[in-house]
């Protein structure tokens, strides 16, 4: 899985709420056609933490990963860009078919 796709897969997996490492690894692996190695996941999580998009939250008896407000905002922006792209592709296809 390319690094960008893994970044996005992690952010998407965390969109619905915090996940423990093992559940996050399972979720990301299910979303990928490729094997996601634990070392690769850990490096990517560290990268996302350094950029302020994901945080590793510790509690007294558990730890999980969760989106920061910046991570949530980025996902919202990416979703809006995808929506815009779909609309404009549809317009282009309609223009080509009518022209």
N, C-alpha and C positions, 0 to 999 in steps of 0.2 A: 504494500500500500504506500503510495507516495506520501511524503510528509504533509503536504497541504491537505490531502484527503484525510489523513489521520487526525490532523488538527481539527478539521471540521467534524469528523466522526465523534471525537471526544466532546467537543462543544455541544453537538446535537444530543449526545447521550446524557449530558448533564442538564439539558434544557428543562427537563421535568423534575429536577431536584437532585440533591446530593447522592453520590454513590460511593460505596466502599471500593477499594482498588479491585478486588476480585470481581465484583459485579460490573464495574466499568470495563475491565479487561474482557469479560464475557460479552458485554453489549457491543463493544467496538469490534471484537472478533466476529460476531454474528453479522455485523454490517459490512464486513469486508470479504472479498473473494480470496484474499491473501491471508496468510498466517500473520498475526500480530504478536511479535515476541514481547515478553515482559520487559526486556531491556529497552526496546524501542518505545514501548508505551511509557515507561518511566522517564526516558529522555524527553519525550514529547510533552509529558505533563510538566516537567521542569521548565521547558521552553515556554509553555503557556503560563506558568506561574511567574516567570521572570517578566513576561509582558503584561502581567496584571489581569489576565483573562480568567484564570482558574486559581482557586485557593485550596490548600490542604488544611482542612479544619480538624483540630484535635479536641476530643472530649475526654472525660475521665476514663471511659472504658471503650471508646471507639474512635475511629478516624475516618474521614471521608473526603472526597473531592467535590467541589461545588463551583459554580460560575460566580464570578464577581459581577458587580453591576456593569463594568466595562465589557465583560464577556457576554452578558445578556444583551447589551446594547449592540454589540457587534453582530450577534446572531439576528437581531431584529433588522439591522441594516442589510445584511446579506439576504435575508428573506425578501426585503423590499426590492433589492436589486434583481433577484430572481423573478419576482412578480413582474417588474418592469420589462425584463428581458422577454418573458413569455408573451406579454401583451404586444410588444413591438415585433416579435417574430410572427405572431398571428397577423398583425397588420401587414407585414411584408408579404406573407403568404397570400393574404386576401388581395393585395395590390397586384401580385404576380398572376394570380388566377383571373382577375378581372381585366388585366391589361393585355 
